[in-house]
Amino acid sequence: MPACSNTVTVHGDDPARRPRIFTDVTTTTPGAIVGMEIVGASSVVSDLEVHNVATGEGAQGLIVFGEQSTVSHVLITDAGLTNFSGGLGYALVVPATATVTDSALVSSNPLANVSGSTAAAEPLRVQGSGAPGTGLIQNVTSVTGPHAGVTTLDLRAVNGGASAVTVSNFLGVGAVGPIASSNGSGPTITGTLSHALIPTTPTNINGGSWSVSSTYTVGVPSLIDPLGGDVRQKTDSTLTLDKGETATTSTDLDGDPRSAGTAPDIGADELPPLATPLLTSADKVTTHTATVHGTVNPNGAIASYRLEYGTGTAFDHTLPGGPLPRGASPVDVSFDLVDLPDSSTISARLVAIDDAGQQTSTPLSFMTDIPPVATTPAPQTNPSPTPTPTQPAATAIQFATPKLSKVRRGATTVALVSRTAAALTVSVRLDKLSGRAKARLAAHATKHVRLKLTRSARAWLRRAKRHRLRATLVVVAIAADGTHKTLRFRVTVRA
């Protein structure tokens, strides 16, 4: 790729929305550069992904030659190989005076040594080849496969003056730990290593040297898919969680707060704290519906949530919530519950989910209303009843159990079957779910009445289990002689 020779800044909007650059280039020419090349001094590359998908010899990702340059919040993968007598492959190359932070560098070729001179590309080379100076590698995750001879960090003095590189909170994943290599009697390079997890102890070659502290550990971390480029920690990665020292930056590779625990984590990823769910109240409680309210605090990460509820402590019903933006303040959430059994204790709990796992709130319980009971007034006593004229018998109003069609275009059709020996005027509605419709029925007639559901009822139906709601159909019938009767039927509304 063409080189940028002046001071440049290449970046995305933020770590959570990194733009991706894909290349498919290789070289077999010794010393040739085919990767994305930055030459200008004090250049900045941040919030970016570079992926070289070529699997041949000499595949390169990002090459930064500008002294005092900065690389931060980048993910670079290289699927290629290195031929030590031909084309060299790297994910990232930087000068020894550069600063690299909060980044992941992955050599993803699964092959071990193909021949005596060919192996997978190196994930990170820090090269002393200019003026003497110091550099910083901090909170970087460097990944290779099980490749004998391929190091997770290569400090190499090529020419120029003496170089010194500080390496802290470094995570190396692979078969070989960091090396420091100088040119014998020529320029030297020295690495200072602290608070690191690496596969083997650091190695000194040809006058290169490491100054190490007791805070580094040899071991294997627990990451989600390091060779696949997902370097996020699992919750059981005890060798990296809270094992780092104070970082110079405030966010990790993905933009999560850098110090989520008692100390920064080792590597590019900071495991965020669990999002915090809280259920606060239930209102609008009826015999069959209710609304519950709560909050979810993402605690700086990207989180999602759901509600679990049921009778007693069953929690056998689930309503999805949705994603929450990154933030550190509680976000109000609410859920409308429908088709609840009457006169019952309902328990609900809020579940918050993020990269660290999931956390469940303390359950909230409430009781649905008891249906009203019709009462019959006590008979009046009259020791001397006065004879009254004989009145004609009132019309006996009766209906068969109504049937509802499936909801189509927001409405259902009710089949009313009159078993009354007189014409009737009827008013029909689904309690709390629809508007009112009127119709006239002849004696012993059947009438189809269309009921349009309210907007909220249609939403409840979409979220209901198997898209069904239990409801009350209210039918008010009036005969010509003034007899009237209100009938209630328990029905199922289906989508």
Secondary structure per residue as TSV (DSSP state, phi and psi in degrees):
chain	resnum	aa	ss	phi	psi
A	1	M	-	360.0	154.8
A	2	P	-	-63.2	148.1
A	3	A	E	-89.0	146.6
A	4	C	E	-100.3	109.6
A	5	S	-	-91.2	-16.8
A	6	N	S	-96.7	170.2
A	7	T	-	-63.9	125.5
A	8	V	-	-133.2	159.5
A	9	T	E	-124.6	119.3
A	10	V	E	-119.0	121.6
A	11	H	E	-159.0	162.3
A	12	G	-	-97.5	-173.9
A	13	D	S	-70.5	-47.4
A	14	D	-	-163.4	167.7
A	15	P	G	-60.5	-26.3
A	16	A	G	-77.0	-16.1
A	17	R	G	-131.8	61.9
A	18	R	-	-74.5	127.0
A	19	P	-	-67.6	153.3
A	20	R	E	-117.1	133.2
A	21	I	E	-114.5	123.0
A	22	F	E	-110.7	134.4
A	23	T	E	-128.2	163.0
A	24	D	-	-146.4	67.2
A	25	V	-	-132.5	147.9
A	26	T	-	-141.4	168.5
A	27	T	-	-149.8	143.1
A	28	T	-	-110.1	7.9
A	29	T	S	-88.4	124.6
A	30	P	T	-56.3	130.5
A	31	G	T	79.0	-1.8
A	32	A	-	-74.8	149.6
A	33	I	-	-115.2	122.9
A	34	V	-	-126.3	-2.8
A	35	G	S	-81.1	-177.8
A	36	M	E	-68.9	118.4
A	37	E	E	-115.0	128.5
A	38	I	E	-118.3	118.2
A	39	V	-	-106.3	-31.8
A	40	G	S	-62.9	138.4
A	41	A	T	-64.7	148.9
A	42	S	T	59.6	27.9
A	43	S	-	-74.5	160.8
A	44	V	E	-129.4	129.0
A	45	V	E	-125.4	121.4
A	46	S	E	-150.1	158.6
A	47	D	E	50.5	56.0
A	48	L	E	-146.8	154.4
A	49	E	E	-123.6	138.1
A	50	V	E	-128.8	124.4
A	51	H	E	-127.8	112.7
A	52	N	E	-94.3	112.0
A	53	V	-	-91.0	-0.7
A	54	A	-	-67.2	139.8
A	55	T	-	-107.1	6.3
A	56	G	S	-89.1	-173.4
A	57	E	B	-72.3	140.9
A	58	G	T	80.7	23.1
A	59	A	-	-76.0	134.1
A	60	Q	E	-132.3	146.2
A	61	G	E	-96.0	-86.7
A	62	L	E	-122.9	127.0
A	63	I	E	-116.6	116.7
A	64	V	E	-113.8	116.2
A	65	F	-	-103.4	-14.2
A	66	G	S	-68.7	122.7
A	67	E	T	-62.0	151.1
A	68	Q	T	57.2	26.8
A	69	S	-	-81.4	163.6
A	70	T	E	-126.1	132.0
A	71	V	E	-124.1	120.9
A	72	S	E	-145.0	147.9
A	73	H	E	52.0	49.5
A	74	V	E	-120.7	150.4
A	75	L	E	-120.3	120.6
A	76	I	E	-126.5	128.2
A	77	T	E	-123.3	146.7
A	78	D	E	-137.6	118.4
A	79	A	-	-91.9	3.7
A	80	G	-	-94.6	-163.4
A	81	L	E	-126.3	162.3
A	82	T	E	-112.7	133.1
A	83	N	E	-110.4	111.5
A	84	F	T	-65.7	-14.2
A	85	S	T	-108.3	5.7
A	86	G	S	-142.0	-124.2
A	87	G	-	-74.3	129.9
A	88	L	-	-94.2	137.7
A	89	G	-	-114.1	133.4
A	90	Y	E	-142.4	152.1
A	91	A	E	-80.5	-48.1
A	92	L	E	-143.3	134.2
A	93	V	E	-123.9	130.7
A	94	V	E	-135.5	157.7
A	95	P	E	-73.2	161.0
A	96	A	T	-67.2	-11.8
A	97	T	T	-97.0	6.6
A	98	A	-	-83.8	162.6
A	99	T	E	-115.9	122.3
A	100	V	E	-122.5	120.2
A	101	T	E	-136.3	152.8
A	102	D	E	50.5	47.6
A	103	S	E	-134.1	156.8
A	104	A	E	-124.2	131.7
A	105	L	E	-127.7	120.5
A	106	V	E	-126.8	122.9
A	107	S	E	-96.4	102.4
A	108	S	-	-96.4	1.6
A	109	N	-	-66.9	125.8
A	110	P	-	-78.4	-5.5
A	111	L	-	-79.1	145.7
A	112	A	-	-82.0	-166.0
A	113	N	-	-55.8	124.6
A	114	V	S	-80.8	-36.6
A	115	S	B	-149.7	-175.2
A	116	G	T	-63.0	-24.5
A	117	S	T	-115.5	3.7
A	118	T	E	-125.1	133.6
A	119	A	E	-149.2	178.1
A	120	A	E	-63.7	155.8
A	121	A	-	-63.0	151.1
A	122	E	E	-76.5	141.2
A	123	P	E	-75.4	-34.4
A	124	L	E	-150.1	121.3
A	125	R	E	-120.3	129.2
A	126	V	E	-109.7	118.3
A	127	Q	E	-119.0	118.9
A	128	G	E	-85.6	104.6
A	129	S	-	-141.9	14.1
A	130	G	S	-136.0	-139.3
A	131	A	S	-68.4	151.3
A	132	P	-	-62.5	151.0
A	133	G	E	174.3	-172.3
A	134	T	E	-124.7	152.4
A	135	G	E	-135.5	173.1
A	136	L	E	-138.0	128.7
A	137	I	E	-118.5	111.8
A	138	Q	E	-139.4	136.9
A	139	N	E	50.1	53.3
A	140	V	E	-114.8	137.1
A	141	T	E	-108.4	122.5
A	142	S	E	-120.5	122.4
A	143	V	E	-123.7	131.4
A	144	T	-	-130.9	168.5
A	145	G	-	-83.1	-162.5
A	146	P	S	-80.8	59.1
A	147	H	-	-97.7	114.9
A	148	A	T	-64.3	126.8
A	149	G	T	91.3	-3.7
A	150	V	-	-104.1	113.8
A	151	T	B	-86.4	153.7
A	152	T	S	-79.1	-20.1
A	153	L	-	-152.4	122.1
A	154	D	E	-116.4	105.4
A	155	L	E	-92.0	122.1
A	156	R	E	-138.2	122.8
A	157	A	E	-89.1	120.9
A	158	V	-	-104.7	-53.3
A	159	N	S	-158.4	-175.0
A	160	G	S	86.2	-158.8
A	161	G	S	-90.8	-175.2
A	162	A	-	-68.9	142.3
A	163	S	E	-125.2	148.3
A	164	A	E	-133.9	129.6
A	165	V	E	-124.6	127.0
A	166	T	E	-92.5	127.1
A	167	V	E	-121.4	116.7
A	168	S	E	-139.2	155.6
A	169	N	S	51.5	35.9
A	170	F	-	-91.4	138.0
A	171	L	E	-121.5	114.6
A	172	G	E	-107.5	127.4
A	173	V	E	-121.5	117.0
A	174	G	S	161.4	-144.8
A	175	A	S	-108.9	-24.1
A	176	V	B	-127.1	132.2
A	177	G	-	-76.6	-175.1
A	178	P	-	-63.4	148.8
A	179	I	E	-126.0	153.5
A	180	A	E	-125.6	123.3
A	181	S	E	-130.4	128.2
A	182	S	-	-116.0	173.9
A	183	N	-	-95.0	52.1
A	184	G	T	64.6	-109.0
A	185	S	T	-87.0	1.0
A	186	G	S	-88.5	-146.4
A	187	P	-	-62.3	152.1
A	188	T	-	-117.8	158.7
A	189	I	E	-139.5	137.2
A	190	T	E	-127.6	132.7
A	191	G	E	-111.5	138.2
A	192	T	E	-111.0	119.2
A	193	L	E	-115.2	129.5
A	194	S	E	-150.4	154.1
A	195	H	S	47.1	66.3
A	196	A	-	-138.3	155.6
A	197	L	E	-123.5	117.5
A	198	I	E	-134.7	158.5
A	199	P	S	-74.1	-32.7
A	200	T	S	-142.5	167.6
A	201	T	-	-66.1	151.7
A	202	P	-	-61.0	150.2
A	203	T	E	-121.1	138.3
A	204	N	E	-105.1	132.4
A	205	I	E	-132.0	133.1
A	206	N	T	50.8	42.9
A	207	G	T	93.2	-9.0
A	208	G	-	-68.4	154.6
A	209	S	E	-146.4	152.4
A	210	W	E	-119.1	136.5
A	211	S	E	-110.1	113.4
A	212	V	E	-116.7	151.0
A	213	S	-	-108.6	169.3
A	214	S	T	-74.0	0.2
A	215	T	T	-86.1	-2.6
A	216	Y	-	-91.4	153.5
A	217	T	E	-133.3	143.7
A	218	V	E	-96.3	122.7
A	219	G	S	177.7	-172.1
A	220	V	-	-122.4	126.3
A	221	P	-	-80.3	172.4
A	222	S	-	-112.6	99.6
A	223	L	E	-116.2	162.1
A	224	I	E	-69.4	-56.4
A	225	D	E	-157.5	75.2
A	226	P	T	-61.9	-44.8
A	227	L	T	-67.6	-23.9
A	228	G	T	-85.0	0.9
A	229	G	T	93.7	-0.3
A	230	D	E	-99.8	96.8
A	231	V	E	-98.3	17.5
A	232	R	E	-66.2	143.7
A	233	Q	E	-79.3	148.7
A	234	K	-	-85.8	163.9
A	235	T	T	-68.0	-15.2
A	236	D	T	-99.8	16.9
A	237	S	-	-82.6	69.9
A	238	T	T	-68.0	-20.9
A	239	L	T	-78.7	-12.0
A	240	T	T	-116.6	-29.0
A	241	L	T	-67.7	123.7
A	242	D	T	59.6	26.2
A	243	K	-	-104.7	3.7
A	244	G	S	-92.5	178.9
A	245	E	-	-107.8	172.0
A	246	T	-	-52.8	128.8
A	247	A	-	-93.5	158.3
A	248	T	S	-86.6	-8.1
A	249	T	S	-119.0	165.5
A	250	S	S	-106.2	-10.2
A	251	T	B	-134.2	156.8
A	252	D	-	-90.2	-169.0
A	253	L	T	-54.4	-38.2
A	254	D	T	-96.3	5.5
A	255	G	S	90.1	3.2
A	256	D	-	-72.5	151.4
A	257	P	B	-55.6	137.0
A	258	R	S	-69.4	-39.3
A	259	S	-	-107.9	85.7
A	260	A	-	-89.6	-19.1
A	261	G	S	-116.8	-145.7
A	262	T	S	-76.4	-20.2
A	263	A	S	-156.7	162.6
A	264	P	-	-60.6	152.0
A	265	D	-	-80.5	160.2
A	266	I	S	-83.7	135.0
A	267	G	S	103.8	-177.4
A	268	A	S	-73.9	-24.2
A	269	D	-	-100.4	139.9
A	270	E	-	-113.5	117.4
A	271	L	-	-68.8	118.2
A	272	P	-	-72.6	158.4
A	273	P	-	-68.9	158.7
A	274	L	-	-62.8	137.2
A	275	A	-	-62.9	146.2
A	276	T	E	-107.6	114.7
A	277	P	E	-96.6	149.9
A	278	L	E	-149.9	123.3
A	279	L	E	-93.8	130.2
A	280	T	E	-110.6	-35.0
A	281	S	E	-164.2	164.3
A	282	A	E	-131.0	133.9
A	283	D	E	-141.0	-177.2
A	284	K	S	52.7	38.7
A	285	V	-	-80.4	127.8
A	286	T	-	-125.3	-164.4
A	287	T	S	-65.2	-29.9
A	288	H	S	-133.6	1.3
A	289	T	-	-138.0	161.9
A	290	A	E	-167.0	162.7
A	291	T	E	-125.0	128.5
A	292	V	E	-111.1	147.0
A	293	H	E	-126.2	150.5
A	294	G	E	-167.4	-168.3
A	295	T	E	-139.6	154.5
A	296	V	E	-131.2	124.8
A	297	N	E	-102.2	113.0
A	298	P	-	-66.6	-15.6
A	299	N	T	55.6	39.9
A	300	G	T	90.8	-11.0
A	301	A	S	-103.5	179.8
A	302	I	-	-93.6	124.7
A	303	A	E	-131.5	167.6
A	304	S	E	-137.2	175.6
A	305	Y	E	-155.2	164.3
A	306	R	E	-152.0	165.0
A	307	L	E	-115.6	134.4
A	308	E	E	-116.0	135.1
A	309	Y	E	-153.5	167.1
A	310	G	E	172.7	179.4
A	311	T	E	-77.9	144.3
A	312	G	T	63.1	-122.2
A	313	T	T	-123.2	29.3
A	314	A	-	-72.3	-40.8
A	315	F	-	49.6	43.7
A	316	D	-	-96.8	9.9
A	317	H	E	-121.6	143.7
A	318	T	E	-131.9	135.7
A	319	L	E	-120.3	125.0
A	320	P	E	-72.3	147.0
A	321	G	E	-97.8	-97.0
A	322	G	E	168.2	179.8
A	323	P	E	-75.6	151.5
A	324	L	E	-117.4	140.8
A	325	P	-	-67.6	155.8
A	326	R	S	-58.3	132.0
A	327	G	-	-176.6	169.8
A	328	A	S	-121.2	15.6
A	329	S	S	-122.2	151.0
A	330	P	-	-61.6	139.6
A	331	V	E	-111.6	129.0
A	332	D	E	-70.3	135.5
A	333	V	E	-135.9	155.1
A	334	S	E	-151.7	156.8
A	335	F	E	-137.8	137.2
A	336	D	E	-95.3	121.7
A	337	L	E	-101.6	135.2
A	338	V	-	-131.7	168.5
A	339	D	S	59.6	35.7
A	340	L	-	-82.6	149.1
A	341	P	-	-73.1	141.9
A	342	D	T	-74.4	160.9
A	343	S	T	55.2	35.4
A	344	S	-	-128.0	151.2
A	345	T	E	-84.2	122.8
A	346	I	E	-109.5	131.4
A	347	S	E	-114.1	139.3
A	348	A	E	-134.8	149.7
A	349	R	E	-143.4	148.0
A	350	L	E	-103.5	133.3
A	351	V	E	-117.2	125.8
A	352	A	E	-109.1	138.3
A	353	I	E	-128.6	134.5
A	354	D	E	-148.6	-170.4
A	355	D	T	-60.7	-26.4
A	356	A	T	-80.2	-10.1
A	357	G	E	131.2	-147.0
A	358	Q	E	-138.1	153.7
A	359	Q	E	-135.2	140.3
A	360	T	E	-111.9	138.1
A	361	S	-	-76.7	166.3
A	362	T	-	-65.3	134.3
A	363	P	-	-62.7	150.0
A	364	L	E	-116.5	130.8
A	365	S	E	-119.9	147.2
A	366	F	E	-153.0	166.9
A	367	M	E	-116.5	134.1
A	368	T	-	-73.7	159.1
A	369	D	-	-68.5	155.2
A	370	I	-	-87.9	133.3
A	371	P	-	-61.8	145.8
A	372	P	-	-64.9	143.0
A	373	V	-	-106.6	126.1
A	374	A	-	-69.1	134.5
A	375	T	-	-112.3	146.3
A	376	T	-	-105.6	122.8
A	377	P	-	-62.8	146.5
A	378	A	-	-64.5	142.5
A	379	P	-	-66.2	143.5
A	380	Q	-	-84.5	134.0
A	381	T	-	-88.2	136.4
A	382	N	-	-139.1	102.9
A	383	P	S	-62.7	-23.9
A	384	S	S	-130.5	75.9
A	385	P	-	-64.2	142.3
A	386	T	-	-95.2	123.1
A	387	P	-	-57.7	138.1
A	388	T	-	-115.3	153.2
A	389	P	-	-63.8	147.0
A	390	T	-	-69.5	127.0
A	391	Q	-	-99.9	148.0
A	392	P	-	-63.6	147.0
A	393	A	-	-63.9	139.6
A	394	A	-	-70.5	154.0
A	395	T	-	-67.4	131.6
A	396	A	-	-86.1	107.0
A	397	I	-	-90.3	122.9
A	398	Q	-	-141.5	147.2
A	399	F	B	-136.0	147.6
A	400	A	-	-73.5	162.2
A	401	T	-	-62.4	122.9
A	402	P	-	-66.9	155.2
A	403	K	E	-121.4	139.8
A	404	L	E	-110.5	137.9
A	405	S	-	-78.8	167.1
A	406	K	-	-64.8	151.0
A	407	V	-	-71.0	127.0
A	408	R	B	-131.8	130.0
A	409	R	T	51.4	42.4
A	410	G	T	77.5	11.9
A	411	A	E	-140.7	156.3
A	412	T	E	-124.8	152.2
A	413	T	E	-107.9	127.4
A	414	V	E	-101.8	127.7
A	415	A	E	-93.3	107.0
A	416	L	E	-96.3	122.9
A	417	V	E	-113.6	107.2
A	418	S	B	-81.9	133.6
A	419	R	-	-114.4	32.5
A	420	T	-	-105.1	137.7
A	421	A	S	-85.7	39.2
A	422	A	S	-160.4	157.3
A	423	A	-	-69.3	147.7
A	424	L	E	-133.2	149.0
A	425	T	E	-106.8	127.0
A	426	V	E	-123.2	151.5
A	427	S	E	-123.9	128.6
A	428	V	E	-127.1	139.4
A	429	R	E	-157.0	153.7
A	430	L	E	-93.8	117.1
A	431	D	T	-56.0	122.6
A	432	K	T	67.7	3.4
A	433	L	T	-119.9	-22.8
A	434	S	B	-143.7	170.1
A	435	G	-	-78.6	-175.2
A	436	R	-	-101.8	140.7
A	437	A	E	-126.8	145.3
A	438	K	E	-117.5	151.9
A	439	A	E	-158.8	163.6
A	440	R	E	-115.8	137.1
A	441	L	E	-122.3	133.5
A	442	A	-	-74.2	169.4
A	443	A	T	-60.2	134.7
A	444	H	T	51.3	42.8
A	445	A	-	-111.4	163.9
A	446	T	E	-114.3	136.9
A	447	K	E	-135.4	134.6
A	448	H	E	-99.9	121.1
A	449	V	E	-116.8	128.5
A	450	R	E	-92.6	126.9
A	451	L	E	-115.4	125.7
A	452	K	E	-92.9	125.2
A	453	L	B	-75.1	149.2
A	454	T	-	-70.2	164.2
A	455	R	H	-61.3	-43.4
A	456	S	H	-66.0	-35.8
A	457	A	H	-64.6	-39.1
A	458	R	H	-64.6	-36.9
A	459	A	H	-66.8	-43.2
A	460	W	H	-58.8	-41.6
A	461	L	H	-64.1	-39.7
A	462	R	H	-63.5	-35.2
A	463	R	H	-89.3	-11.6
A	464	A	S	-70.4	154.3
A	465	K	G	-63.1	129.3
A	466	R	G	53.8	21.8
A	467	H	G	53.9	47.3
A	468	R	E	-132.5	142.9
A	469	L	E	-128.5	134.6
A	470	R	E	-85.5	135.3
A	471	A	E	-146.9	171.1
A	472	T	E	-110.6	122.0
A	473	L	E	-93.2	120.7
A	474	V	E	-104.9	121.9
A	475	V	E	-119.8	118.9
A	476	V	E	-106.9	117.2
A	477	A	E	-115.8	138.1
A	478	I	E	-129.5	127.3
A	479	A	E	-90.7	168.6
A	480	A	T	-65.1	-28.1
A	481	D	T	-83.9	8.9
A	482	G	S	92.6	-7.5
A	483	T	-	-65.9	132.6
A	484	H	E	-135.7	154.9
A	485	K	E	-152.3	139.0
A	486	T	E	-106.2	122.7
A	487	L	E	-116.1	141.6
A	488	R	E	-124.3	131.3
A	489	F	E	-124.3	134.9
A	490	R	E	-82.0	122.4
A	491	V	E	-131.7	167.7
A	492	T	E	-116.4	125.0
A	493	V	E	-95.9	124.3
A	494	R	E	-122.4	141.9
A	495	A	-	-89.0	360.0
